[in-house]
């Protein structure tokens, strides 16, 4: 997949100015698992820490299926 430029918030979170969507999602899941942010009672729910809130619109919790939608605004469209 093609690497796309990302927003300043996403750049700060991931540490790169460009990344493919699939690689970004993978790195975010790695972060979620490393920091044990999945709700133990409902693994489909992510409990956001302060760092995740910067890319997930300030939400305290997000559903697993919301992640792609919340990341879309962080990818800058180029021609």
N, C-alpha and C positions, 0 to 999 in steps of 0.2 A: 504494500500500500504506500501511497505517496505521502511524504512528510509535508505537513502544512504549518504555516506560522501560527503561533498561539498568543493568547492575551497575556498581558503582564502578570496577572494573577497565576495563570497556568504555568508561565515561564518560571515564576518564583517557586511554585510547588514542585515542578518536575526538574527544574534546573537546565532546561533546554529551550531554545527559541523556536524550534520546529520539531514536530513529531507526527507520526501517523496516528489516526484515531485508535486503531487496534493496540498499538504500543502504549498509548496514553492510558487506555483502559486497563491494560495489563499492569502497568506501573502503579496505578491507583489501587488496584486490587492487592498488589503486593504490599502496599502501604497499609491498607485496611487490615490485612491478615497479620502483618508484622506487629501492628499496634493493638491487635485484638479488638477491633471496633465493631465486629458483627455482634448483634444481640444474641446471647447464648440461647435464649428461649425461642427466638425466631431469626434464623440465620439469614433470611432475606432482608432484614432490617439492619441498616448501618447507623451506628451512633457516632455522629461527627464530632471530631475534636476541633480545636480552634483552627488548625492548619487546613483540614478538609472543608471547613465552613467557608474558607476563602474562595474555593472553586465551586461549592455547592450552594450558592446563593444565600449563605448565612443560616442554612437550615440545621436544626439540632439532630434530626433523623432523616434519612432518605431510604426509599425502597431500592432494592437491587435493580429493579427494572427502570428506575428513574435516572440512573447514572448517565446513560447515553444522552438523554434529553438535557440534563443539567450541564453536560460537557459541551454540547453543540455551540453555545454562544462563545466559547473560548477558542474556537477554531476560526481564524481570520480567512475569509474567502479571498482568493487571488484570481486574476484573470489569466 
